Amino acid sequence: MSIRIVEDARQIRKQIREAEAVTDEAMLACAKLKQVILVARQNPEVGVDACQKAMLRLMQAEQQALAMSTNLLRVHEELNMVSREYMGPDEEGETHITPSAIEAAEPAVAI
């Protein structure tokens, strides 16, 4: 196996993990935003319906982030297959992804 393939594989591994981390960060940020909005809505001076549309849109954004995360797991699994083809089986360098993690995600709710 050539040095170029090894270097390309190293870069791909780094970038897919970075992309997966970004989607996780997006989901965490949405969850924190939702929490802050809900706490603000508990203020007696704020109407109970305040931010309702924003919450619905935020939920949609969370669903889209989860769908993106699922699709990146599918990409990761495909890259694992390519890696096995070009580099041979390498139990140490390969990320094992359970089939249930890459099953079809439910479609996002349209608003």
Helices and strands as residue ranges (DSSP letters): H 3-41, H 52-87, G 99-102
